[in-house]
């Protein structure tokens, strides 16, 4: 490697005097090179290595008289470690790191290992063949928690090189030497022998600690150096269960041992011992390796104690029906002279009770356990009483859950042809969720209103009511029984027995029909055969006066009043066959000729097709009034009747005149008097006995209104009038209902013509512009309905405010904001927009949203103005509208304010020379009079301006 060496090109070596052949030939220059009597000359060599290693070199000295060869070999070693190795392992656990050594030379290497530092171990010699790589095993095994620094030097005896490695060893907390499992019984002592080692070179005395109070033994244990000793652990558990903990063997500090010899020993828990161990780790390492006094060493075992219960005090047999609750009384006595507190543990999902029990000295109490099973079968349970004072004692329970008993629900009554809803209560007192499947034995009469595609879920500690519809198919009890069975995985079956009674049908609720006088209208009465028999149906139309009880077959077929306004447009009205559950639609026509109230009933008479009587337990029990049945000669029920009352209300011909207009500006209030004429009113002699026969009711009539009505002479006081305002839709009604009020203030009858004049006071207070049509409906209690059109018109309101927005500049937006709330206590949706004639330079945000309630900060509305020119007046009208309110704002866009300059005007010339000239004002009229011909820009170029004639 000559590139790392530098030598001079020439070297002069003096010749010894004894070796001279010709002294004259010795030049003077060479003579000067010889200094004194030296017989050798130093050869300067400069060596510059780049890397550690072996550098061989040959130097050849050549002259005409001599040739010499020198062989030089330089060995370069590093000043610092080649690598840093860090070892981390728990105490007493070894970790090994293999260090590769590669020999790239042609010679065998013999390396000697020099290891510095505690707890590091490795072989003293290692051999590496040419071209081979050999691993050097370096082991770190601490005997305590420590941090140790060290060094590994590998010296190559062949070429003299060294490999240096820095070492750092970290000893963590030691792992458990073993996991010890101890099986024991409550209130019994169990022993276990542990083999405790001593890894040091000294005799150690361990202090024994454990975090389990049930573990006991001798407090100290002495172990010889590099030896093990047996330690007996005594386990005495006072309660059942699996307990996990540790038992530690710790060497105490020497000063603490001396103090304990001089004073009484004090108990120290495991946590204190662990803290002391961490502060004395470094001393332990030195002592363990040097053979000095050990200051802190620790070994420990993990414990798992399986404590099984002792024999029970007693075994109790308990039986209970599923989904019920039964109480179990257990007497408990305190045998001590102190207050005894017992913790109670219940083993069993169906058991519940208090978790603690306190007994005074020598006191006896009864502890109650509730058993609420959710499933059938047998199971085991236990009631465990725990106390450190007396230990654990318990009672075994043999639990038997039986199938729930069937539940009989109260009998339900319903009229034949109708249905009635009842509920099945499902009480779940357990901690489990019940998923029930339903089986119904009589779905024809009892239908369960649940989704059959999904199971019925009953949550724990809750009650679920299952709705059931009862629809009788015969009179009396008949076959109106059913069994509804609920099944689930926990219960075999849960049965409920239902029963019902079919009653004689009573008259239905009246149906109302109305039409104009001289016109006709129809109503459909739908009848369904509720029985399971084939029947024959007779449909009869009778006046109400003809349906008084008792009914007979001859009375039913009596001819009806010819003056009746009702008709049955059926081709067949008698003996109409109808199968079970079949339907029959019965049309009824109403053709009034006078303005009076018409009343009639449609009777559907049903008999069996085979002519037999209807079976019944006792007709008197079904209903005291037998007006809905026909009796045979022997007193049995031959036919059943369904009575449908019908009220016919004639209406007056609609007026073709213009509607009454009630006009008001929005957000103002106006009262208008409206007079209506009622023609064709039949004077009443008696008032209507039933208010339910009136088809139209008023919603805004108060009891005080009738007292204020003025009645003129010639008017029957029994003629009552009901009134209301009908709107086009429910949406319009919701918007106007709070803005319109009406009351009747005067009634007047013309004795000659019989025309009645009603005067109404209409109050209209709109909140926003609108135009809606409505109808004033007036009904007389003696019969007749009159309808009068009304037009409710609300004009635009006055402007709420004028907003002036000053422009920030051309094409620059200036914004102004204000807050607005709804007029109610609830938020209201709104829309904000500009009218079509507004300038497009304005913008409003947000255009839709929700106004905050009254008495709040309100919703912020912002208006932006972005002008594109100044010569135009910018205006807009902003509308903010809710369902019941509207606000109007006039928006003006103003140009920016400019301030005139205050400095005097001056002219600044950029040139040093300014030419002064006098400006002469031209007189263009005089110049144009002197022109004699047209100019170039004229269509007739060069023509004379004045025509001259000869």
C-alpha positions, 0 to 999 in steps of 0.5 A: 500500500505505497499510496499511504506512505511518503519518502524522499526521492534521494538519500545520501549515505556516507561511506565509512573511511575504512571502506574507502577505495579512492579517497580522492574520488570522494567529492567535497559535497559528499564530505559535507553530508557526513556529520561528525562521526555518525555511521547511519542516516535516518530515512524520513517516512510519512504514514497517512492511514485512512482506516484502522487496519494493517498496512504492509509496504516495501521500500527499495534503496538503489544506487550504482554501488548498493541495493537495499530492501526494507519491509515495513508493516503498520498497524492502525487501531481505532481511538473509539468504540466501533459500536454501542450495544445496549442490553435490556432484560429483567433481572435473573434473565439472560440475553445473548447478542452475537457479534460477527467477526469477519476475516478477509485476510489470508491468515488465521486470526486469534482474537483475545476478548477483554470484557469490562463491566458487571453482569457481562459474560463471553468466551476469552478467545475466539478463532477466525479462519481466512475468509470466514465470519465467526459470531462472538456470543456476548451475554448480559444477565443481571441479578437485580435492577441495575444500569451497568456500563462496560466495554468489549475489546477484541485484540487480534494477536495475528495482526495486532488490531483491536475491535472495541464495543461499548456496552450498556446493560439495563436490568429491569424488574425481575419476572416471576420465577414461577406461577403457583396455583394453590387449590384450597377450601374456605376456612381450611389451611392449605400449605405449599412449598416454594424453592427460593434461589440465591443467585449471589455469592453471599449468604442472603436473608430475605424478608417475605411479603405478599399482597394477599391477606390470606397468605401467611408464613415465616417473615424471614428466609435465609439462603446460602450463596448459590443455593436454594431454600424451601419456604412453606406458604400457609393459605387460609381463605375466608371466602370463595373465589379466584384470587391473584397476587404475588409473594416477594422475597426481598433482601433488606438494607443492612442498616434496616436489619440492624434497627430491626434487631434493636427494635420490634419488627414492623410489617411492611407491605409489598409496595414499600418493599418494591420502592426500596428495591429501586433505590438500591439497585446499583449497590446490589450489582456491585455486591453480587459481582464483587462478593461484598454485602448484598444490599437489595435483591428480590425474587418473587412468585405469582400466586393464583388461589382457587378457593372453593366453598365449604359445605352449605349451612342448609339446602332449601327447596324452592318452587315457583311458577314462571313469571311470578315472584316468591319470597324466601326467608333465611334466619341469620344470627350474630353470635359475636358481641360486636355489630356484624356487617354481612355482604350478601352475594346472590348466585342465580339470575332469578334471585334478588335481594338486599346486598348488605345486612347489619346485625346487632350483637346477639341479634337474629334477623330474617333475610328475604330473597325473591325468586322470579324465574323467567324460564321453566326447569330446575336450577341451582342457586345460592345465598352467600354471606361474607364477613371478615369477622366470621368468614363465609357461610352460605345456603344452597337453593334447589330452584324449580320453575313451573309452567305459568298458570293460565290467566282468565281475563274478565268477560267483555261485552260488545254489540253485534256488528261492532268491535271492541278493543281489549288488552292482554297485560304481559308482565315481565318481572325478570332480568331477561328479555322475552321474545314471544310467538303468538298462537290464537285459537279463535282469530274469527272473534278475537284478532290480535293487533300485532305484526305477525311477521315479527316476534313480540318483545317484552323488556325486563321489568316492564309490562307490555299490553297486547291489543285484541279486537273482539268482534261478536258473531252471534248473540250471547256467549255462543262460541265467543271464547279464545285461548291466546298462547305466548311461547318463547325459549324460556317458557313452554307456554303462557296462556290467556283465556278470553271470553265475550258476549254479543249484545243486541245492536243499538241504533247507530250514530246519526248520519247527515246528508245535505243538498239544495232544495229541489235537488238530490244527494245520496249516501251509502250505508255499508252493512256487513253480515257479522254472523257465521250464518247465511241470512236474508236481509230486509231493507226498510226506510221509516220515519223515526216516529215509526221505530218506537219499541216494541218492534214486530214483523207487521210494524216493520212492513208498515208503509212509510210516510209519503211526505218523506224526502228519503228514497231507497233506489234498490231493485230488491229490498226484501229477502236479500241473501247475504253469506257470512261476512258478506257486505251490502251497500245500501244507497239512500237518496235525499230530495228535499222540497222545503227548508226543514230538517228531515229525519228517517231511519234505515232498518236492516232486518236480518233473519236466518235463511233456514227460518230458524230463530237466533239462539240466545242464552237470555234475551233480557241479559243482552239488553233491557230494551229489545227494540232492535229485535223481532220476537216470534210467537214463542218469545224467541228472537226471530230477527235482528235489526240494525237501525241507521238514523239519517238527518237530511238538511236542505240547503238554500240555492247558492246566491249568484250575486257578488260576494261580500268583500271585507277589505283591510290593509295588512296589520290593521283591523277592520269591522264590517257588518254583513246582512244575509237573507234567509228564505224558506225558513220553516217557523219552529214550534219546538227546539231540536231535542238533540244537539247531535242531529245538527250537521254543522257546528260553530267553533267560534261561538261563545255563550255570551254571544247569544245574549247580545243578539237583538230579537225583533218583534214577530220572531220565534225565540225557538228559532236558533241559528248556528254559523261558521266560516268555511275556508277553501282548504285546511291550510287557508283555515290555519292561516286565517283562523286567528285573523277572522272573527264573526258573531251574530248581532241581530235577527229580524223576521218579516212577518209578511214574507217570512224572510229572516235577516241576520246581521253579522259583525265580521272582524278582520285583522290580517297580518300580511297581504292576501286574497282568499274566498270563504263561505259563511254557512248559516244553519237553522236548528229547525232545518235548512242550510244557507251559504253566502260567499265572502271575499277576504282581501288584505292590501299591502301594508305600510312600509315598516322602515326605510333603510338607506345604504351608502355605497362604498364605491363602484363595484364594491359591496356595502352591507347593513344588517338588522335583527327580526323575531317571529311574533310567537313564542316558537321559531317560524320559517321565513323567506326574504325576497325583493319585489320584481321592480327592485334594482338588481344591485341589492341582495339579501341574505339569508333568503330563507331560514328560521326566525327566532322566537319572541323575546330573543335576540332575533335572526340577523338579516343582511342587505348588500348594495353593490352599485355599478354607476352613480348617475342612477337612483337605486331603490328596492322593496324588501319583503320578509314573509312567514306563514302568518306575518309579512314585513316590508322595507324600502331600500335606498342606495345612496352614492358615497359622500364626497368632501370638496377640496379645501386647498386653492387651485394652482398650475404646476408647469413642467417646462421652464418656458411658458408662452403667453398668448391672448385668446380671442373669442370667435364669432361663428355666426359672423364667420358663417355669414361670410361663407359663399360655398358649401364645405367639404362635409356638405352633400353638395360640395362647392355649391353657392350658399345664396342663389343669385338670379339674373 
